[in-house]
Amino acid sequence: MSGPENSYTTLQVSKDLRAAIALMCKRYHDVEVILLECAGFPIVTQHLREQTQLPVYDAVTNANLLMSRYKLEPRR
């Protein structure tokens, strides 16, 4: 069983996210970080960082941050 074909490109995803972030920043002037919850967004995270000059955290970044704590602390 397969789902519908998706012709949405990385460039389109990045463009749409940049537009949404720009709107958010216009409405809320104190935005300091972007948190992307969708597992499909890591492909555009670096591009968004470069374009917005904001820290951008995605599912992969968050997982790495979570796991780094366990790498540093020895098991008891």
SESE-337940 format. One line per 5 residues: number of its first residue (from 1); their letters; for each residue x, y, z of N, C-alpha, C, CB. Coordinates in pm, 1 decimal. Glycine has a CB too. Layout:
% SESE-337940
NUM) a) X,Y,Z,X,Y,Z,X,Y,Z,X,Y,Z ~ ...
***
This chain:
% SESE-337940
1) msgpe) 84.4,-116.9,0.0,0.0,0.0,0.0,89.2,123.5,0.0,-96.1,-0.4,121.4 ~ 64.0,211.8,-87.9,143.8,334.0,-91.4,51.7,455.0,-88.2,234.2,337.5,-216.8 ~ 107.6,564.3,-38.6,30.1,687.5,-29.8,35.0,764.0,-160.8,81.4,775.2,84.2 ~ -26.1,878.1,-162.0,-23.9,959.7,-283.5,117.0,1009.1,-314.3,-119.1,1078.8,-269.4 ~ 145.1,1026.9,-440.6,276.5,1075.4,-482.0,293.9,1218.9,-433.9,293.5,1066.3,-636.5
6) nsytt) 412.7,1248.5,-385.4,441.9,1381.5,-333.5,544.8,1448.2,-423.2,492.5,1374.5,-187.1 ~ 508.3,1558.9,-483.4,601.6,1630.0,-570.5,654.5,1756.5,-503.6,534.0,1665.2,-703.0 ~ 634.8,1767.0,-373.2,680.5,1882.2,-296.1,831.5,1874.3,-282.0,611.8,1887.8,-156.4 ~ 903.6,1976.5,-326.8,1049.6,1972.2,-327.0,1107.7,2036.1,-200.7,1104.2,2042.8,-451.1 ~ 1234.8,2007.9,-176.8,1305.8,2068.2,-64.5,1303.7,2219.8,-75.5,1450.3,2017.3,-58.2
11) lqvsk) 1320.0,2270.8,-194.9,1317.1,2415.4,-216.2,1181.1,2474.0,-177.8,1349.4,2448.3,-362.7 ~ 1073.4,2405.1,-212.6,939.2,2452.6,-176.8,917.6,2449.1,-25.9,832.3,2368.1,-246.8 ~ 963.5,2341.2,38.2,951.6,2330.0,183.7,1025.5,2445.3,249.8,1006.9,2194.2,233.8 ~ 1147.2,2469.2,206.2,1228.2,2576.9,262.6,1161.2,2712.9,241.5,1368.4,2576.6,199.7 ~ 1111.0,2735.8,122.7,1044.7,2863.3,91.3,920.7,2883.4,178.8,1005.4,2868.3,-58.3
16) dlraa) 839.5,2780.0,192.8,719.0,2789.4,274.7,751.4,2812.1,422.1,635.8,2663.4,259.2 ~ 852.2,2741.4,471.0,891.8,2759.7,610.8,948.7,2899.5,635.1,994.8,2653.9,650.8 ~ 1029.1,2949.2,541.1,1082.7,3085.5,555.2,970.1,3187.5,560.6,1178.1,3118.7,438.9 ~ 868.3,3168.8,477.4,752.9,3260.3,476.7,678.4,3253.8,610.0,656.6,3225.9,360.1 ~ 659.4,3133.5,661.8,590.7,3117.8,790.5,672.0,3179.1,903.7,564.0,2969.3,819.6
21) ialmc) 803.6,3160.1,900.5,891.3,3216.9,1003.4,891.8,3369.0,994.7,1035.0,3162.2,989.0 ~ 894.3,3423.0,874.0,891.3,3569.0,856.6,762.3,3626.7,913.7,904.9,3606.7,707.1 ~ 650.2,3560.8,887.9,522.4,3606.7,941.2,522.0,3600.2,1094.1,407.1,3522.6,883.9 ~ 573.3,3491.3,1147.6,580.0,3475.8,1292.8,666.4,3584.6,1356.1,635.0,3337.4,1329.1 ~ 781.0,3612.3,1294.6,871.6,3714.6,1347.6,811.0,3854.6,1336.6,1005.6,3709.9,1273.5
26) kryhd) 728.5,3875.5,1235.5,661.5,4004.9,1219.6,556.4,4024.4,1329.2,595.8,4015.3,1079.8 ~ 486.9,3916.4,1362.2,383.0,3923.8,1466.0,441.1,3925.2,1607.2,287.2,3806.6,1452.0 ~ 546.7,3848.3,1627.4,607.8,3834.1,1759.9,753.8,3877.7,1749.3,596.5,3685.8,1813.3 ~ 782.0,3996.4,1793.4,914.0,4056.3,1772.7,1024.1,3997.8,1860.2,906.0,4202.7,1797.0 ~ 988.1,3914.2,1956.0,1088.6,3859.7,2047.1,1126.8,3714.6,2015.8,1038.1,3868.7,2188.7
31) vevil) 1105.0,3669.2,1893.4,1142.5,3532.2,1854.3,1294.0,3519.8,1857.0,1086.8,3496.1,1712.2 ~ 1343.1,3422.3,1931.6,1487.8,3403.2,1944.7,1535.1,3266.8,1896.8,1528.7,3422.0,2087.9 ~ 1442.1,3173.7,1875.8,1478.6,3039.0,1834.3,1360.5,2977.1,1759.6,1519.5,2951.4,1957.0 ~ 1391.1,2886.7,1667.5,1288.7,2814.6,1591.8,1298.3,2666.3,1628.4,1306.1,2836.1,1436.5 ~ 1185.4,2607.3,1665.1,1178.4,2465.0,1696.3,1089.6,2397.7,1593.0,1124.4,2440.9,1840.8
36) lecag) 1148.2,2308.6,1514.2,1074.6,2234.2,1411.2,1043.1,2095.9,1465.5,1156.4,2224.5,1277.9 ~ 915.6,2062.4,1474.3,876.4,1933.7,1531.0,863.6,1822.2,1427.7,746.6,1948.6,1603.2 ~ 841.8,1856.4,1303.8,819.7,1756.6,1199.9,950.0,1684.3,1164.7,759.9,1822.5,1074.8 ~ 943.6,1553.8,1155.3,1062.4,1474.2,1122.9,1107.8,1493.8,978.5,1034.6,1327.0,1148.1 ~ 1028.2,1560.1,896.6,1065.7,1584.5,758.5,1144.8,1713.1,738.4,943.6,1588.2,674.0
41) fpivt) 1160.1,1792.9,841.9,1223.5,1923.3,826.3,1376.5,1926.7,839.3,1166.5,2014.2,925.4 ~ 1443.2,1825.1,892.1,1589.2,1834.7,901.9,1659.0,1862.4,768.6,1643.4,1707.7,959.8 ~ 1596.1,1830.5,657.8,1659.4,1855.1,527.7,1673.5,2004.1,496.9,1579.2,1787.9,417.6 ~ 1596.9,2088.7,565.1,1604.2,2232.5,538.6,1653.4,2313.1,659.2,1468.4,2283.3,496.2 ~ 1685.9,2245.6,767.9,1724.8,2315.5,891.3,1843.3,2408.8,870.0,1758.6,2214.9,1000.0
46) qhlre) 1949.6,2360.1,810.6,2068.7,2443.3,792.9,2038.4,2564.5,704.8,2183.0,2360.8,731.7 ~ 1961.9,2544.7,601.5,1924.1,2655.4,514.1,1844.4,2760.3,592.1,1842.0,2603.8,393.9 ~ 1753.5,2715.2,678.3,1675.9,2809.2,759.4,1765.0,2885.3,858.0,1565.7,2734.7,835.5 ~ 1863.2,2816.5,914.2,1957.9,2885.3,1004.1,2029.3,2998.3,930.5,2061.9,2785.2,1061.2 ~ 2075.7,2967.9,811.2,2147.7,3067.7,731.8,2057.3,3184.1,691.7,2206.8,3002.9,607.0
51) qtqlp) 1934.2,3154.9,655.4,1843.1,3258.2,607.8,1788.1,3345.6,720.3,1729.1,3194.8,533.3 ~ 1761.3,3286.2,836.1,1698.1,3361.3,945.0,1797.4,3417.5,1044.8,1600.4,3273.9,1017.0 ~ 1919.0,3363.7,1046.3,2019.3,3400.6,1145.5,1970.9,3371.1,1288.0,2054.7,3548.9,1131.6 ~ 1883.9,3272.3,1300.9,1833.5,3227.9,1430.6,1877.4,3083.9,1454.8,1678.6,3240.3,1437.6 ~ 1888.7,3042.7,1580.6,1911.1,2900.5,1607.4,1785.5,2823.2,1565.9,1945.3,2875.8,1759.1
56) vydav) 1804.7,2714.1,1494.7,1692.9,2631.4,1450.7,1719.5,2488.6,1498.6,1674.7,2637.3,1293.8 ~ 1624.0,2435.5,1574.6,1634.6,2300.1,1627.8,1529.7,2213.1,1560.0,1616.9,2298.6,1782.8 ~ 1572.0,2096.0,1513.1,1480.5,2002.2,1448.9,1482.0,1870.3,1526.4,1519.4,1979.5,1299.4 ~ 1410.2,1771.2,1476.0,1400.1,1642.2,1545.3,1536.8,1577.4,1565.6,1309.6,1547.6,1467.1 ~ 1624.4,1587.9,1468.3,1757.4,1527.9,1478.8,1842.0,1603.3,1582.4,1827.9,1528.3,1340.7
61) tnanl) 1840.2,1735.6,1577.0,1913.8,1816.4,1673.9,1865.7,1785.2,1815.2,1897.4,1966.9,1643.3 ~ 1734.2,1778.7,1832.9,1678.2,1751.5,1964.8,1716.9,1612.9,2014.9,1526.8,1764.8,1961.2 ~ 1714.5,1513.6,1927.8,1755.0,1378.5,1966.7,1902.9,1376.1,2004.7,1727.4,1278.4,1852.4 ~ 1985.4,1445.7,1928.9,2128.7,1451.9,1960.5,2152.9,1519.4,2095.2,2204.6,1527.1,1850.1 ~ 2079.5,1627.4,2122.9,2093.1,1695.0,2252.2,2052.4,1603.1,2366.6,2008.7,1822.8,2255.0
66) lmsry) 1942.2,1531.4,2348.2,1895.0,1439.3,2450.5,1996.8,1328.7,2475.6,1760.8,1379.1,2409.9 ~ 2047.9,1269.3,2370.4,2141.1,1157.6,2384.9,2277.7,1201.1,2434.9,2156.4,1086.2,2253.5 ~ 2316.3,1325.0,2408.7,2448.2,1371.0,2454.0,2457.1,1369.2,2606.4,2477.0,1513.0,2401.2 ~ 2347.1,1388.1,2673.2,2347.7,1383.5,2819.3,2382.3,1243.3,2867.5,2211.3,1427.2,2875.7 ~ 2330.3,1143.5,2800.5,2356.3,1006.5,2842.2,2496.9,961.3,2806.7,2255.7,913.6,2779.7
71) klepr) 2556.3,1020.5,2707.0,2694.2,987.9,2671.5,2790.3,1043.1,2775.5,2728.9,1042.9,2532.6 ~ 2754.7,1155.5,2836.3,2844.2,1222.1,2930.2,2838.8,1162.4,3070.8,2810.7,1368.6,2936.5 ~ 2724.3,1113.3,3111.5,2711.0,1062.8,3245.8,2727.3,910.4,3249.1,2576.4,1103.5,3303.8 ~ 2815.0,862.4,3336.8,2830.1,716.6,3347.2,2705.0,654.5,3410.6,2956.3,680.6,3430.6 ~ 2680.2,530.7,3375.5,2566.6,458.4,3433.1,2595.1,426.3,3577.8,2536.7,329.4,3354.4
76) r) 2491.4,421.5,3655.7,2507.9,387.5,3799.0,2469.4,246.1,3824.9,2425.3,479.2,3887.6
***
